[in-house]
Amino acid sequence: MLVAYRNVNQLWAFVLTETLKRLGLTCAVICPGSRSTPLTVAFAQQVPDIEAISILDERSAAFFALGVAKATGRPVALVCTSGTAGANFYPAVIEAKESRVPLLVLTTDRPPELRDCHSGQTIDQVKLYGSYPNWQTELALPAANMEMLAYLRQTVIYAWERTQTPTKGSVHLNIPFRDPLAPVPDGTDFQLDPEAFFAAVTNTFPAPHSQFPIPQAWQNCDRGIIIAGVAQPQNPQEYCRAIATLSQTLQWPVLAEGLSPLRNYADINPHLISTYDLILRNQQLAKQLAPEMVVQVGDMPTSKELRTWLSATQPQRWVIDPSDQNLDPLHGQTTHLRMSVNALEITESNKNNSPSEYLQSWCIAEAKVRTDVDQTMAKMEDLFEGKAAWLLSQTLPPGTPLFIANSMPVRDVEYFWRPNNLGVRAYFNRGANGIDGTLSTALGISHSQQSSVMLTGDLALLHDTNGFLIRNKFVGHLTIVLINNNGGGIFEMLPIAKFDPPFEEFFGTPQDIDFAQLCVTYAVQHELITSWEELRQKLNPLPIKGIRVLELQTNRKVDAKWRQENLKNFVVDSCI
Ligand SMILES: Cc1ncc(C[n+]2csc(CCOP(=O)(O)OP(=O)(O)O)c2C)c(N)n1
C-alpha cells in the first residue's frame, strides 16, 4: 500500500525510525529541542513498538540509555538537538566504548549553509566524539527520492550493525535538517510502499560460532589459576557454567572479582576464591601461591593487590574475551584469545582428575579467610561502610539488579561481597570509572525490570542529581543505599590524606547536603537508617514502585582507618 508524504523531513525520519524498528530497536531516549523535531515526532509515532522516553538533561539521558542497553543487551537510540546538547552525551559515549555497550547516538544539526556563520546553536558536530564511536558519519540532507532513501536505509542498517560489531559500542550519526521542522507540507509529493521498501530489513544478527580447543599447555600445568574479571554477561548462568567447566577440567582455582557473576552463582563453581585480595596481602602466602599460568576471562579485576602480584610473578597469561580491545594493563606475557569463554572446546580427554596441592592451598586459604571475614562482619554493629556490601550480598531478593557506584562501593564489594546463590545481577560503569551519571545509569538498568538497588557514595549521587528528573518516566523501583560519609572516602585511603590542608578542601570535598531535603524537592522517599537490622528489613522485600533513598551516615576517616588496619590481618597464620 502506498503512503503519501508531503514533508521531506518527515519522510526521512520515518525511514530512519522504521528501519530501526525492524532491526529490533525497542527504546529511544529523546532530549527536548527544535532541530530534532522530525526525529522526535517520528519516534513518538513508533510508540509502542519503540518506547520513547523524554529526558531533559542530555548527560543524564545518555547514561540512562547506557543503563537500558546494559540491562537489555540491545542498542538504545539517543536523540538531541544541535549545539552543546550533543556534547553532554560525551561521558556516556566514552563509557559505552570502554565497557562495550551498544548505543546509537543521533545528534541533529543545522544544514551546511547555516554553519560557521553565527546562525545560532550551531557548533562543529562532525566527529564530535573523537575516536570513541565504533563508527560515525554525517547523513546527507533529507531528499525525497528512492536512491537517497535506499542510501538512508542502508546506512541505518550498517550503523545498527556497527553498534554491535566487532565489539559493542556507540555509533554516531550527525543528522542535518532544513526548515520546516514541524510536519507541515513543504512542497514534497512522494509516495512510498513501506512493505516493499523494508521487506529485507530484519533483526537476525547471527553470533559468530567457532570452537577453540583448550591448549595443551594449560592441561600440563598444575599451578594455574583462572581469573574471572569484571563482567556483565547477558546470560550469567551460562557464563558461570562455562568457567566452572574450565576450572573443573583443569583443576584450577577461580579468583572471582566482586563484580563477577560468579560470586552470585557460587554453587556452580566449587573452586571459587573470593578473598584473593585479602590473601595476597600476606607476602609469604603471595609468594607461596605464585602461579605459572593464568587464564583471565574478561577485564582485569580492580584489585591492586592482584595486579601487583601478577606483575611481580610474571606468569604466562591468556585473556579470553570476544572484543578487539587490549585487555592487559600489565603488559605481561599475554595472548589474547578473541572469543567468548563458552566457545572453549572441552573434551573428556582434557580432564585432569586429581586436585593439585596448589589448588588445595588456595581452597584452604579461602575457607579460612572467608570464615574470618564473615564472622567479623556478622559481629559488627557500627555503621562501617564496608558492611553494606556484605549485607546486600545476603539480603537482596533473588535476581535483583544492583548498580554499584565507583569509588569505595566497588572496592567494598570486592573485599566483602560474600559468595551466594541469589543470582544478583551486578552492574557498574567500570569502563572509565567515572562517578558521573551514576543515578541515571542505575535508573536505566532498573527501568521496566525487577525492583532494583543502587549502592553509592554521597558525592557520586550528588554529581548526578539531575537523574531524579527521570522519576516520572521511570517504570519500576529503585532503592538507593546511600553511604553518606560527607565527601570522598576513597581519598582517605591515599597518602595525600595526611596533608591537610589541602586535603579536606580539595580531596575530601564535603558538600554538607541534607539528603532528606533534597529528596523532598524531587518527591523521592527518604529514610535515615541507623542499624544493620533496619537496613536488612528494608531490602527484602523491595517496594515495587518509585525511587527511595536509604541513607546511612558513616565516618570516612574512621572507616578508612578500619580498612587500612584490618584488611591485611584476615590471613591467619594457620593459612601459611
Ligand atoms: C567524573 C569523575 N570525576 C571525578 C572522579 C574522581 N573521583 C573518584 S572517586 C571520587 C569521590 C567519590 O566520593 P563518593 O561517591 O562519596 O564515594 P566514597 O569515596 O566516599 O566511597 C572522585 C571525585 C571520577 N572518578 N569521575
The ligand as an ORCA input file, in Angstrom:
! r2SCAN-3c Opt
* xyz 1 1
  C      33.560     12.196     36.606
  C      34.569     11.934     37.675
  N      35.087     12.974     38.363
  C      35.975     12.746     39.354
  C      36.362     11.471     39.669
  C      37.384     11.248     40.784
  N      36.734     10.605     41.938
  C      36.857      9.284     42.149
  S      36.095      8.786     43.498
  C      35.608     10.335     43.901
  C      34.862     10.597     45.177
  C      33.608      9.804     45.287
  O      33.015     10.030     46.528
  P      31.736      9.239     46.995
  O      30.851      8.979     45.848
  O      31.129      9.962     48.135
  O      32.272      7.813     47.435
  P      33.342      7.435     48.571
  O      34.686      7.792     48.046
  O      33.020      8.178     49.801
  O      33.193      5.966     48.693
  C      36.027     11.238     42.934
  C      35.760     12.693     42.976
  C      35.815     10.414     38.903
  N      36.122      9.140     39.113
  N      34.909     10.676     37.942
*
